[in-house]
Amino acid sequence: MSITRSLRAGAAVLLALGLGTPLVGVDFPRSDTDFWNSYIKYVPTYGKELGVELKTSNSQNDIANLISNTQTFISQNVKGVVMAPQDTAAIAPSLQQLADKKIPVVTIDTRPDNGQVAMVVRADNRAYGTKACQFLGEKLGGKGKVIMFQGGLDSINGRDRTESFNECMKQNYPTITVFGEATEWKGDLAASKFQTRLASDPDIKGVYMQSSFALAGTLQVLRQRNLLVPPTDPKHVFVVSNDGIPEELKDIKDGHIDATVSQPADLFAKYGLYYVKAAIEGKTFQPGPTDHGSTIIQVREGLLEDQLAAPLVTLDGAPIAGQPTLRYDDKTLWGNSL
């Protein structure tokens, strides 16, 4: 039986027994990017499908807000919490407090540096950096200069994407120069640093932005410098992103950017709620393949992570460095279903 069918059957049994639906607190990490706004839209849809009642909050990329929102959830007597802490170290005390109160937690997109949660729902963020490296390395023929807009390095995602991109470049494309720019996931900061870097290194031919937060600013800078030209033009700067939002897919079609890694905003919502409901019901899981095309791995003792698929998306869907990609218009991409 599929996860969705079993969930519906379980919900029906609970309702028949008069136990109602579990109350779950969901903290949205931010609402200033298209990716997270898409996630926010998916949560109530899957909450209804999976049979959970929701209390929601938005921490707006501020760990103090997340800690406060967690306290509010506790006072509202939630039975489980789904969160996406952007500071993956500072959330540890709140996780411990929730554990002490027997309130299971699922983190989506990010993994806490310390502490235990019922499940982490995430994609392999090291693969994000590797795929971006391979794309730029192949397109540039293994030479030239690229700039990487790093996300916040207080986040496991920023660290994973940065480290894997650098390691891949060093190992496979050692003559490519990488300029790493810390941006704290802020688009205006990325654009400013891009302007500054181009002033000293106008021959940059590749951009890796670790999420779509930098999309608008990057394209604006390229446009201002008359570098926003088709891939067939020798002046073209190859751009690869991470997220898979509809705007990125359109920009790939239009030749403004060249690739993105599609983070599954829809599946983050679905399986975040699935696993927290399962934890409330006392269910546990083991490492190994799932029935939804992913793999659960053991990150450390007592901590499991369901690594959802996150494909590289390109204009033509051709393999890169021997690895498959999807065309920008592939109907399986969540960015094409909105």
C-alpha positions in Angstrom: 0.0 0.0 0.0 1.3 3.5 -0.9 2.2 6.0 1.9 -0.7 8.3 0.8 -3.3 5.4 0.8 -2.1 4.1 4.2 -2.2 7.7 5.6 -5.8 8.1 4.5 -6.8 4.7 5.9 -5.1 5.6 9.2 -6.9 9.0 9.3 -10.2 7.3 8.8 -9.6 4.8 11.6 -8.7 7.7 14.0 -11.8 9.6 13.1 -13.9 6.5 13.5 -12.5 6.1 17.0 -13.3 9.7 17.8 -9.7 10.7 18.3 -9.9 13.5 15.8 -6.9 14.9 13.9 -3.5 15.7 15.5 -2.6 19.4 15.9 0.7 20.2 14.3 2.7 23.4 14.5 4.4 24.4 11.2 7.0 27.2 11.3 7.7 28.7 7.9 11.3 29.8 7.8 10.8 32.9 5.6 8.5 34.4 3.0 10.9 36.5 0.9 11.7 34.0 -1.8 9.5 32.3 -4.4 10.7 28.9 -3.2 9.5 29.3 0.4 6.3 31.0 -0.7 5.6 27.9 -2.9 6.3 25.7 0.1 3.9 27.8 2.2 1.2 27.3 -0.4 1.6 23.5 -0.4 1.4 23.0 3.4 -2.3 23.4 3.9 -3.0 21.3 0.8 -1.1 18.4 2.2 -2.3 19.1 5.8 -5.8 18.4 4.5 -4.8 15.4 2.5 -2.9 13.8 5.4 -5.5 14.6 8.0 -3.7 17.0 10.3 -4.8 20.3 11.8 -2.3 23.1 11.5 -1.1 26.0 13.5 1.4 28.0 11.5 4.0 30.7 12.2 6.7 32.5 10.2 10.2 33.0 11.8 11.3 35.3 8.9 14.9 33.9 8.8 15.4 34.9 12.5 16.4 32.2 15.0 15.0 34.3 17.9 11.6 34.3 16.2 11.8 30.5 15.7 12.5 30.0 19.3 9.6 32.2 20.3 7.3 30.5 17.8 8.3 27.2 19.3 7.2 28.4 22.7 3.9 29.5 21.3 3.3 26.0 19.7 4.0 24.4 23.1 1.4 26.7 24.7 -1.1 25.8 22.0 -0.7 22.1 22.9 0.5 20.9 19.5 1.3 17.2 19.2 4.2 17.7 16.8 6.2 20.4 15.1 7.6 20.9 11.6 10.3 23.5 11.2 13.1 24.5 8.9 15.8 26.2 11.1 18.1 28.4 9.1 20.6 28.6 11.9 21.1 24.8 12.4 23.2 25.1 15.5 21.2 27.6 17.6 18.0 25.5 17.5 19.4 22.7 19.7 18.0 24.0 23.0 14.5 24.3 21.6 14.7 20.8 20.2 15.7 19.5 23.6 12.7 21.3 25.2 10.3 19.8 22.7 11.9 16.3 23.3 11.4 16.7 27.0 7.7 17.4 26.4 7.4 14.4 24.1 6.6 16.6 21.1 8.2 15.1 18.0 9.9 17.4 15.5 10.5 17.0 11.8 12.9 19.4 10.2 12.6 20.1 6.4 15.3 21.4 4.1 17.8 21.7 7.0 19.4 19.3 9.5 20.1 20.4 13.0 23.8 20.3 14.0 22.9 18.8 17.3 19.9 17.3 18.9 17.4 14.6 17.8 14.4 14.9 15.6 11.9 12.3 14.4 13.1 12.7 10.8 14.9 15.2 8.5 13.2 15.7 5.2 15.8 17.1 2.9 17.6 16.5 -0.4 21.3 15.8 -0.7 22.7 19.3 -0.5 26.2 18.1 -1.2 24.9 16.8 -4.5 23.6 20.3 -5.2 27.1 21.8 -5.1 28.6 18.9 -7.1 26.0 19.2 -9.8 26.5 22.9 -10.1 30.3 22.4 -10.3 30.0 19.7 -13.0 27.7 21.9 -15.1 29.9 24.9 -15.0 33.1 22.9 -15.3 31.8 21.2 -18.5 30.4 24.4 -20.0 33.6 26.3 -19.4 35.8 23.5 -20.7 37.6 23.2 -17.4 39.0 26.7 -17.4 38.2 30.3 -16.5 36.7 32.1 -13.5 33.4 31.6 -11.6 31.7 33.2 -8.7 29.8 31.4 -6.0 27.1 33.2 -4.0 27.2 31.2 -0.7 24.2 30.9 1.4 24.5 31.4 5.2 27.4 29.3 6.5 25.5 29.0 9.8 23.2 26.7 7.9 24.1 23.1 7.0 22.8 23.8 3.6 25.2 26.7 3.0 28.1 24.6 4.3 27.2 21.5 2.3 26.8 23.3 -1.0 29.9 25.4 -0.6 32.2 22.5 0.5 31.0 20.2 -2.2 31.3 22.8 -5.0 34.8 23.7 -3.9 35.9 20.0 -3.5 34.5 19.1 -6.9 36.2 22.1 -8.6 39.5 21.3 -7.0 39.4 17.6 -7.9 37.9 17.8 -11.4 38.5 21.3 -12.8 41.6 22.6 -11.0 42.3 25.4 -13.5 39.0 27.1 -12.8 39.3 29.9 -10.3 36.4 30.1 -7.8 35.5 33.3 -6.0 33.4 32.4 -3.0 31.2 35.3 -1.7 29.3 35.0 1.6 25.8 36.4 1.2 23.8 35.2 4.2 21.0 34.3 1.7 20.5 38.0 0.9 19.9 38.9 -2.7 20.9 42.6 -2.4 24.2 41.5 -0.8 24.9 39.0 -3.6 24.2 41.7 -6.3 26.5 44.1 -4.6 29.3 41.6 -4.3 28.8 40.6 -8.0 29.3 44.2 -9.0 32.4 44.5 -7.0 33.9 41.2 -8.3 33.2 42.1 -11.9 35.0 45.4 -11.5 38.2 43.5 -10.7 37.5 40.4 -12.7 35.4 41.3 -15.7 36.2 38.0 -17.4 34.1 35.9 -15.0 32.2 33.3 -17.1 30.2 31.3 -14.6 27.9 32.0 -11.6 26.7 29.5 -9.0 24.0 30.9 -6.7 23.1 28.5 -3.9 19.4 29.4 -4.2 17.1 31.7 -6.2 17.5 34.4 -3.6 20.2 35.9 -5.9 18.3 35.4 -9.2 16.9 38.9 -9.7 20.0 40.7 -8.7 22.3 38.5 -10.7 20.3 39.0 -13.9 20.1 42.8 -13.2 23.9 43.0 -12.9 24.4 41.0 -16.1 21.9 43.2 -17.9 23.6 46.4 -16.8 26.9 45.1 -18.2 25.4 43.9 -21.4 26.2 40.3 -20.5 22.6 39.0 -20.4 23.0 37.4 -23.9 22.0 34.0 -25.3 24.2 30.9 -24.6 25.3 31.0 -28.3 26.9 34.5 -27.7 30.6 34.3 -26.7 29.9 36.9 -24.0 27.4 34.6 -22.3 28.0 34.0 -18.6 26.8 30.6 -17.5 24.5 30.6 -14.5 23.3 27.7 -12.4 21.0 28.0 -9.4 19.3 25.9 -6.8 15.6 25.8 -6.2 13.6 25.0 -9.4 11.0 27.8 -9.0 8.9 28.7 -12.1 10.9 31.9 -12.8 14.1 29.9 -13.0 12.5 27.4 -15.5 11.3 30.4 -17.6 14.8 31.9 -17.4 16.3 28.7 -18.7 13.9 28.6 -21.6 14.7 32.3 -22.4 18.5 31.7 -22.2 19.0 34.0 -19.2 20.2 31.3 -16.9 21.4 27.8 -17.9 20.5 25.3 -15.1 19.0 24.8 -11.7 18.7 22.0 -9.2 15.0 21.5 -8.4 14.4 21.4 -4.7 11.1 19.6 -4.1 9.0 22.3 -2.4 5.9 20.2 -2.8 7.5 17.1 -1.3 9.0 19.0 1.6 5.5 20.0 2.6 4.0 16.5 2.0 6.6 14.4 3.8 7.3 16.9 6.5 3.7 16.5 7.6 3.7 12.7 6.9 6.7 12.0 9.1 5.5 14.2 12.0 2.1 12.5 11.9 3.8 9.2 11.9 5.9 10.2 14.9 2.8 11.3 16.8 1.3 7.9 16.1 4.5 6.2 17.4 5.8 4.9 14.1 9.5 4.6 13.4 11.6 4.1 10.2 14.8 2.4 9.2 17.5 3.4 6.7 16.9 2.3 3.1 14.8 3.0 0.0 11.3 4.5 0.4 8.2 3.9 -1.7 8.4 7.5 -3.0 11.7 7.3 -4.9 14.0 8.5 -2.1 16.4 7.0 0.3 16.5 7.2 4.1 20.0 7.5 5.5 21.3 7.5 9.0 23.2 10.7 9.5 24.3 9.9 13.0 23.2 7.7 15.8 19.4 8.2 16.2 19.1 10.7 13.4 17.5 9.7 10.1 17.2 11.8 6.9 14.9 11.1 4.0 16.8 12.4 1.0 14.3 13.4 -1.7 15.2 13.5 -5.3 16.5 16.9 -6.6 17.4 16.7 -10.3 19.5 19.1 -12.3 17.4 20.9 -14.8 18.8 22.2 -18.1 17.6 23.6 -21.5 17.9 20.4 -23.4 17.9 17.7 -20.7 21.2 16.3 -22.0 23.6 14.5 -19.6 26.3 16.6 -17.8 29.5 14.9 -16.8 27.7 11.6 -17.5 24.8 12.4 -15.1 21.2 12.8 -16.3 19.3 16.1 -16.3 15.7 17.0 -16.9 14.5 19.5 -19.5 13.1 22.8 -18.1 9.6 21.9 -19.4 9.5 18.4 -17.8 6.0 17.9 -16.4 7.3 16.1 -13.3 8.9 19.3 -12.0 6.9 21.0 -9.3 7.8 24.4 -10.8 5.8 23.4 -13.9 2.7 22.5 -11.9 1.9 25.9 -10.3 
